[in-house]
Amino acid sequence: MATYVDNCPRCSTQSITFDVYGLNHCGFHDSPIHNKIRQYEFYCVCRQCNKTTIFIGTAKDPRADLTGLNIEMAKYTLIAIAHISRPLSPADLSTTEPPDYLPPEIKEAYEEGAKCLAIGCYNAAGTMFRLCLDYATKQFLPDGEDRPVSKIRRSLGLRMDWLFENRHIPLELRDLAECVKDDGNDGAHTGTLDKLAAEDIEEFTYLFLERLYTEPARLAEAKERRAKRRQET
């Protein structure tokens, strides 16, 4: 049986030997030299805690196909035939991609919220999606005499109501906004969000950000393409 030595993410033992029970070709890895090379998941069991870890890696020979290897009968270490990059983690779960053209801080918050939702951390997911909305709505607050009072500026729920009422954000999104309440009613403060509530916030956040950032950016690109076509004629 092939073996592999690494730190165990299950029991935290350092430099422990794993027994490699199998592998699975799970896709391709982009390489600047060899275009696409096969990527594998290696099924490994820690000799300390006897728990399974899936490691991600590629063949050392970019032209090789490891699928046909009888790895349970092998007498070599895994690093003799493969480059191991990392263990499989919750970050590999399928998540909702954020809308296009988001500012970096909003994109990062959305991606973190989507990962939290995928692994069932609903309160954390709701907090990150609300952070997206917090970032996005603050930019619509006017300065000067038209600026709302500090209580409204501090509260996401009150701020969104004010922005809708004063037509600073699209009114057609208001019905969906019912899932976003005042600060005292959200998961960040009471820890009561369930799966459905977190999914409601995710859906509203996606549509809200898409309307504010994605659609205007695509419209601007379309106008730019139209202008270039007219210049070429």
Buried (B, 14 or more C-beta within 10 A) or exposed (E): EBBBEBEBBBEEBEEBBBBBBBBEEBEEBEEEEEEEBBBBBBBBBBBBBEEEBBBBBBBEEBEBEBEEBEBEEBEEBBBEBBBBEEBBEEEBEEBBEBBEBBBEEBBBBBBBBBBBBBBEBBBBBBBBBBBBBBBBBEEBBEEEEEEBEEEBBEBBBBBBBBBBEEEBBBEEBBEBBEBBBBBEEBBBEEEEBEEEBBBBBBBBBBBBBBBBBBBEBEEEEEEEEEEEEEEEE
